[in-house]
Amino acid sequence: MSTQTPTQTEESSETDAEADVPSKGDERRDEKRRRAAEERARRQAEEAEKAAADEETVELKVFRYDPEVEGKQEPRFDTFHVPFTKGMTVLDALMYSRDTYDSSLTFRHSCRQAVCGSDAMFVNGGQKLACKTQIAELEQPIRVEPLPHAEVRKDLVVDMEHFYDQMEAVEPYFQTNEYPDGELEEQRQTRENREKIKMSTRCIWCSACMSSCNIAAGDNEYLGPAAINKAYRFAMDEREGEDIKQKRLEIIEQEHGVWRCQTQFSCTEVCPKDIPLTEHIQELKREAVKNNLKFW
Amino acid sequence: MHEHDVIVVGAGGAGLRAAIAAQEAGADVAIVSKLHPVRSHTGAAEGGINAALRDADSWEDHAYDTMKGSDYLGDAPAVEALCQESPEEVIQLEHWGMPFSREEDGRVSQRPFGGLSFPRTTYAGAETGHQMLHTMYEQVVKRGITVYDEWHVMELAVTDEDDPADRTCHGVVAYDIQSGEISGFRAENGVILATGGMGQVFDHTTNAVANTGDGVAMAYRAGAPMEDMEFIQFHPTTLPSTGVLISEGVRGEGGILYNEEGERFMFEHGYANNDGELASRDVVSRAELTEVNEGRGIEDEYVHLDMRHLGEERILDRLENILHLAEDFEGADGLTEPMPVKPGQHYAMGGIETNEFGETVIGGLYAAGECACASVHGANRLGGNALPELIVFGKRAGRHAAGEEMGEAEVTTGKDGDWEAADYEFETEVGETGGQGPAAADGGAVATDPDGVLEAEVERAEARVEELLSRKGRNHAEIRSTVQQTMTANVNVFREEGRLEKTLDDLREAREAYKDVAVSDPSRTFNTDLIHTMETRNILDIAEALTMGALARKEFRGAHWRKEHQERKDENWLKHTLVSWNDGEPELWYKPTILEGENKIYEPKNRSY
């Protein structure tokens, strides 16, 4: 298991700071925490009973952590038993657990249809989008953890800032020096070229690839598969022109760029949108070599 | 406290476009959104963007189709703005690099869509919204526009004069989901609400979990009326088990609907003898449910959408995303079998009352996109008209808020023009029950200076969060689920008086229950329990106003069908329904529809397809 736990030192300093200013609210919250813990124990006992009586339930073991809640500062796994329904996804089971047993169970989710990219997690040891992962296809108990190689904020929520920083480091926006003359005229693009960049434009920024990448785990400055794919999306777009492509190749050729990739294909394997990430990285390497040869 | 010229709430298509426009007009602009921009639900839009780009087409034809589609409840100045400006906005997106589907000659492709007289829907496969959202977010990154992501806006900071038209919005109060910090965001020039849809009012919806109508509800409580809320679009092709959308593009490309007996019912049962599957969405949704109700549904629940005859090559080229959705969320292989579909809540035609520049009745408060009602969609939105609305009206609101001179509005807001009070007696009490948390302009602290108004609102928000976190009470989830179920059971495609009245009862009970709501997660870190609890208040306010409108409108127009009133009644009902919060005692009133356009009057015609 590779889930990272945040350092203890940060936590204790936060707790101290809070302890300096006790208020009625804090007392009430303490009381609530105690009550919540009792309630949770009671519900879990109930669940276990129910599960024993009914075989059509799914067992989930879910990673729990909260930096400021007593009993959750030490990471632990909670078990939830969820009645199985046909077509149920990991997200459905998590939502059921939250709405029925423990409203503090925390995970990002929004569209439920694999396009918002909010709910990438580590399910039975692999990076998956919870909303498009069928329960029926998983071995039980299902182990649900936050994405590895990212700092855990709470339960299944990880800090995405580093991922966003890398995405934004590749000048991820269309650039060209030449627009058509006519006021209402579009740039032309061949069907073949659109087809070439199509897969790369499907990225939903879920960061499953980054989480799966050994190189990214060891080199925090590595751009990572998603950001390089974003660069590919523009570098291969014929509408941008040769001069811009030149600039793009320089960006991805930097020290922490394409040459770090060791073609392990882990990113390609976990991508929920089936983007051939490793191939895109390899193609950029070839482009960069060709480009450098030109100037020899 | 954070300070900017313009604050945009929400980071989907309308919000991003508004922010870009405001920045281009010279404003210091910031976006505040409870989701990171690329998580916004614009990304789920599939079909396309209507734009009269070609010589054989014209904005006038687009406007005619839109007015007809709206069942003559659209306001012509807004409709014409949409149709005139959509082409330049689509070209703008292309110039920003959006990967549109292309013709052999390299130009942007267009396809037929329901209710259109010309194939004018531009698209990027069946993932147009995803491409549009990401293209615009790229521009936001390029411009270095400040984004406060995962900040949930709780309330607006609005002065509390008696007449909403005298009030001014000075900013918003938001809760940082990551840290639990509450902060004021002061807007020197204006606040633009771009919070999207409210599908979570229903339980079978294509909308995201985040689409809880926050902007509509907070503007309502601050005094801006909700307009035409009874008009909800139920999309005819959603997957039965999840509500995931199957694009109209499938029917646009030639997909066919069959009932259990294998009949092509749109023709064989006479629902739309000319346009068949490509009739307007309300027509197709009613046809499907009629088939099911008359015993010709499959498993008494759904019908079949078949695209196999289009062939693998065309499907992969234009509808590939549909194959993935049907496979992942319904286990159906669209290449070898028909896909099960049924109507699902999809879009709110109504929303915050605005004029054609996005201005609400409250000074400094704007709205654009699905949360707004200008109105371009009237009683029924045409497929492919939502995305252009985002970019056309997002841009307009952004420019106006940044202080650009844009002329006199023709659409009025508030009781500024003709209006009439509704003479409808609801059997159930509606509105404030007390104990549901504060509302801006609800007779709170009296402050007149902008900072004072904002600070007072921050204090109220802090007290509310403290209250929810510290007290003992019931969880919101059950209340939310009750609301969603009663709305889907009774305020769906088919509506009857008794059940609508019962819904108001149910909603009253839910409001009473909500008085005791509490958050059991004590954490200030990523407390989604708290966020969802606050959202549920918004769902309650919207569900109530929506049901009030549905009861009061005694006619059948567009998406609004009433059992007791089976005709469109133009002599009485060529008017918008408005519900004002009125400091907790909701008031229902009407204002006339504007059918007079730039060069012509859109005379209501029989709407047949």
Interface residues (C-beta under 8 A of the other chain):
Chain A: G25 R28 R29 K32 R33 R35 A36 E39 D66 P67 E68 V69 K86 G87 R98 D99 S103 S104 T106 F107 R108 H109 S110 C111 R112 Q113 A114 V115 C116 G117 S118 K132 R153 K154 D155 V157 M160 Y164 E168 E171 P172 Y173 F174 Y179 E183 L184 E185 E186 Q187 R188 Q189 T190 R191 R194 I197 K198 T201 R202 I204 W205 F234 D237 R239 E240
Chain B: L35 H36 V38 R39 S40 H41 G43 A44 L53 P87 E88 I91 E94 H95 W96 G97 P99 F100 S101 R102 E103 E104 D105 G106 R107 V108 G125 E127 H130 Q131 H134 T135 E138 Q139 V141 K142 Q178 A208 V209 A210 S241 T242 G243 V244 L245 H324 L325 D328 F329 E330 G331 E466 L469 S470 R471 K472 N475 A477 S481 V519 S520 D521 P522 S523 R524 T525 F526 N527 T528 D529
